[in-house]
Amino acid sequence: MKQLKENEGIERSLLLAMAVIAGLTVANCYYNQPLLEMIRHDIGVSQHEANLITVVTQIGYALGLCFLIPMGDLYSRRRIIIVNMTVAAIMAVVIAVAHNVWMIWGSSLLLGACSVIPQFFIPIAGQYSEKENKSRNMGVVLSGLLTGILASRVVSGYVGEWLGWREMFLIAALVMVLCMAITLKIMPQIKS
């Protein structure tokens, strides 16, 4: 696959794909919020322990911002993105099959950390955009991120009521595998 050059404009299809994938990956941090009561009843923990799932996920996201994002300056961003998606898919499956809160906490921490993919996409959109489109392109990816945050709670609430909380995380894992396949297909090799 050819290298993406800075002086070439970013393709619209790649930009839209990054926006959608940004929304789908950041959603991993928020799927659990409407499902906490179901999780609490299913695994038999207190409300406090169930609420910590959300806190631990957000701590993981903060750790990902602190430690994974700077790696994009040292290593291939494409490779980091693929590894994060792989780990996120595995952690979503682990959450779906977990029978104790400790396993959910640990998996949620890693799932949150690996959901920082939009923070790789936003600078890529700006770096490889033509000067007059830079702000717009970064805004498109950011809009995807914000849409994912808002839509994830609604989607997981409906899926949780309809199928169950475990199924929501299995669906999240499948979505990450699909996102990874799309990223491998369309994301060009990018120099860090």
Sequence and secondary structure as in RCSB ss.txt:
>XXXX:A:sequence
MKQLKENEGIERSLLLAMAVIAGLTVANCYYNQPLLEMIRHDIGVSQHEANLITVVTQIGYALGLCFLIPMGDLY
SRRRIIIVNMTVAAIMAVVIAVAHNVWMIWGSSLLLGACSVIPQFFIPIAGQYSEKENKSRNMGVVLSGLLTGIL
ASRVVSGYVGEWLGWREMFLIAALVMVLCMAITLKIMPQIKS
>XXXX:A:secstr
  B  TTS   HHHHHHHHHHHHHHHGGGTTTGGGHHHHHHHHT  HHHHHHHHHHHHHHHHHHHHHTGGGGGTS
 HHHHHHHHHHHHHHHHHHHHH  SHHHHHHHHHHHHHTT THHHHHHHHHHTS GGGHHHHHHHHHHHHHHHHH
HHHHHHHHHHHHT HHHHHHHHHHHHHHHHHHHHHH  B   
